[in-house]
Amino acid sequence: MDAFFDAGFRMMAPTHFFDNEWGGSAHGARKGGLTDKGREMVRRMEARGMIVDLAHASAETFRDVLAMATRPVFVSHTGVRGTCDNARNLSDEQLRGIAATGGVVGIGYWDAATCGTDARAVARALRHAASVMGVRHVALGSDFDGP
């Protein structure tokens, strides 16, 4: 984490496509929560003013980070279960949790995030997220690796 911070990074995620030594991934085998190393990483990130990104976090990791967060938490790219129900998309409870930290959720624009590939599907997800958490906590969130 220190090397990334020193290189200028200000946002980092505890997980991506696999469970790891810091926490469980939404795509992982165990989908567990933060480990002791993961909790230490979040504490150190917050102490340095870095943003924790929960885009690929398991529900358990998500819950653990929100329980200890003292700064806004970010989800850079995702969808919402209110318009597209799948395991990676966020529940209304998770949306409210991010808003409670002062954080932001970036709504993606690919089929698995919005259950559609057109602007209407994205707008539907944005409207749902804004109705649950308020417009100040919602943004566009491309993963920048596809449509």
Secondary structure, 3 states (H helix, E strand, C coil): CHHHHHCCCCEECCCCCCCCCCCCECCCCCCCCCCHHHHHHHHHHHHHCCEEECCCECHHHHHHHHHHCCCCCEEEEECECCCCCCCCCECHHHHHHHHHCCCEEEECCCHHHHCCCCHHHHHHHHHHHHHHHCHHHEEECCCCCCC
